[in-house]
Amino acid sequence: MSEIILKSIKKSYTETPAVWGLDLHIEEGQFLTILGPSGCGKTTTLRLIAGLEDPDEGEIIIGDRILFSREKGIYVPPEKRQLGLIFQSYALWPHMTVAKNISLGLEEKRLPKDEIERRVSQVLQQVQLSEYRDRYPSELSGGQQQRVAVARMIAAEPIIILMDEPLSNLDAMLRVDMRAELKHLHHDLSATTVYVTHDQVEAMTLSDKIAVMMEGELRQLGTPREIYSKPADLFVARFVGSPRINIIEGRIVSETDADYFHAETLRKPVGSGLDFGVGQVIATIRPEDIHVSKTERRGWLEVLVYSVLPTGAETIVTIQKETLSLAIKLGGFTDIEMNDAIWVDFDAAKMNYYDPKTEKLLRSV
Amino acid sequence: MFASLQKRGSDLNSLKFNLAKLRYRPNIILSILFLVVFSFLVIAPLLQIIYTSLTYQSNDLRLVRDATVGDFTLYHYFRVFTGRLSRALFYKPFVNSLVVGFGVTTMAMVLGTLLAWVIVRTDVPLKRFFGAVMVIPYMMPSWVIALAWLTIFQNGRVGGTPGMLTSMFGIIPPDWVSYGLFPIVICLGLHYYSYSFLLVSGALWTIDSQLEEAGAIAGLTKPAVLRKITFPIVIPALGSAFVLTFTRSMGTFGTPALLGLPVRFFTVPTQIFASISARNFGDGFVLALVLVVMAAVAIFINSKIIGSRKSFVTMKGKGFTSKPNRLGVWRYPIAGLILLFLLMAVALPVIILAWSTLMLLPGDYSLSNMTNHFWFGGSDFMIASGQEGIFRNPGIWGGVWNSVRLGISAAVINGFLGLLIGYTVVRTRGSKLSKSLEGMSFAPYVFPSIALGAIYLGMFAKPIGPIPALYGTFALLVLIVVVKNMPFSSRSGISAILQIDPSLEDAARIQGVPWFKGFRKVIFPLATSGFIAGMLLTFITAMRELSLLILLVTPKTRVLTTIIFAYQDQDQTQHANGVTLILLFIIVIANVLVSRFYGTKSVFGLSNT
């Protein structure tokens, strides 16, 4: 049993609240990513689970064990929580060799010498660093240090794995490789994992579930797919996805056959079974959900191309028309050029509508 | 009823919670324990000073007929500040101290700043050598130069041996050259320039020479660049150096005692010594409070200056270049001048002291007068009142032993306490505990050594609760040196811990390593270099400590400095100078050993500010 339950956790530093009434249930074996901009309280949440900081209020439960509850007088220090944590800086002890870095925690468990030796060799083999066991951390590359940190963590056989932006200190190429390695590692160990990052690509690629945080609050908890296609509010919608989601202000008009969304000369059916009532709304659509035609089509919107930005695998076309400014993602290269007139159409089923005041997703009543 | 029961239950749980937490953070418990004990050792003396200064002492009964010992009175304050004797007791010494303070500070700052600029920012040859040797005066007790001065310029007017000038050349220096203000300022200036040198060179190291080049490109001449760009950047360092040098030179005892007392030139510290030696504790403590207040004001000003220093962010991560200014034809002459200065400030005093110990009759510089009696001779009642030569003198060997073990005990205790305090202060930053620990460990800084010694003499003469009477024990000397050095060791502890990324320790805890083992295996080894440097600093300070201990030593617990002072007092200059050389020798050896074993480059960094 190694599910993690956070019950109405509150934590504030001197004045500013860092985590504000957080409830989170992480199921056993799940890979959960806490995603958010810097200062949103995600690292604090991780440190609270680890026991490196204490909540002001609330309860932390792992499995069937309460680890922290001020109200019930229970405190389990980090060294007794049986967790593994990968730090952003790796936190390798610079005065100890790779092998010693791994064995220090094991010695504390009073394991027999040969068992320690066996585990050290095994984890080093697992991260392919066997020949580096007597090096010091400063003699290793960034990627190798990262792997030592992983080895040190798995040697202790933790029931929970925590990772605090573990890839942010690596260069872009290495980051992609390590992403695959971490995902594989989670698969092998099948330990409950909490991963903290501000990088939405990492969150999307690695997670079973993503918790998006902002200003100490949980904004949305869901699968990567839910987060991407049905963002709970405009903040989440903007934060996830690159290029950024398109935001269109308009209004819902009830017509004879159905409700329609109007913006400029654009008119899209809201979709069957959806009913928000009428009035001002904000619509969103992902750049890849906009269709493009170089020839005029009926009912499509005519626009001028502002810029064309090919990256190889895809091309981003941006357009502007009056108050409307859109990014469109096309596969591969395109022969559309700047200042061309093109016609665009939105995939109505992929559009989401938000309340302009609360910025929350409008769901049909 | 139910609600109150529930409340009691939650109070109990919250207690249970805090206890459970404390169990895993022994450093908090240790720090609180330290705070309690240390408050007693620091605040009690201060209260004692104030109390004593406000009550009649047994000594006052001779002068005030109807006084009862222990009664409240402002008598001492009137006596010191407005009474018939106030001129002699307070105003003259105070003015003298101010004049000494300003004189020394001016001299030290001009010297230190010039030397720092030349060594850091120009292409003068032998830079590294100069940089290393420049801090030697700081290692020596401040009064070594005063001893050497006396050996040269003493004029025999107040009795005792005439100096070299008189005996070799027949020149009798006038009083103002031999004693009093002039030599005090010169000798202290030659010692305290090292503060300005360290602080200013530290600031100069951070100047990107592109700033100066930018000035040159903007059309400024070399002196204008210095005046308009370089100088403003080092102003905060200069401010700190001023405050530090001024308070130190106002509060110092050894040099004014050696050079001032023979002609009754009193400064506040020597007047405190005189009052307390005459058992006029009330007067002495009022004067001590004057120094305490002045030191407190200086610390306040200094912290303001250091606070505003943050506005000069000169150190850039990238593109940092330090291109020396060219001295041109002046390169070698200036190097020569520095060499000459070092010769005078460092080499000459030592040579003179050494030479004087080899003369049978003081003042006779002929070869036939040379003797090794003062080093190796047996007891001869014709010479030096029957004192054995230094190497055969059990009293001196006892002093060596006492000084060394005092230095080592203080270094070890201060080192560990400093690290523990540094750890707790840094890791609980922002909490009340952190602030009070930092403040309290810095508090002894305001006590003039001589006053602190006097209080401890009074406080520990009789048992206090479970603590036996410590007067006359070696433990008391260790205690007072530890207390006096706490500001520096906690500072160096704090800076050592600041350099250790907290995640290294967090990682240990996550890996299941309990606090104490984590401290021993991770924090301690990583803090070692700063830690060892701090310990060496404490060792050296303890070895050269005079005014703190002079009232507390007994024949059994004499240390080298008090032995030197006693010999000098009895005009046995050969012995005094010889023992001084031994003291210097031990300090140098300790320095060499430590830098050999630990590779610590500069022990005398800015941590001592």
Interface residues (C-beta under 8 A of the other chain):
Chain A: T14 A50 G51 L52 D54 S69 R70 E71 K72 G73 I74 Y75 P77 P78 E79 K80 R81 Q82 L83 G84 L85 F87 Q88 S89 A91 L92 W93 P94 H95 L104 G105 E108 K109 R152 A156
Chain B: S10 L12 N13 S14 L15 K16 F17 A20 K21 Y24 G430 D501 S503 L504 D506 A507 A508 R509 I510 Q511 G512 V513 P514 W515 K517 K521 V522 P525 L526
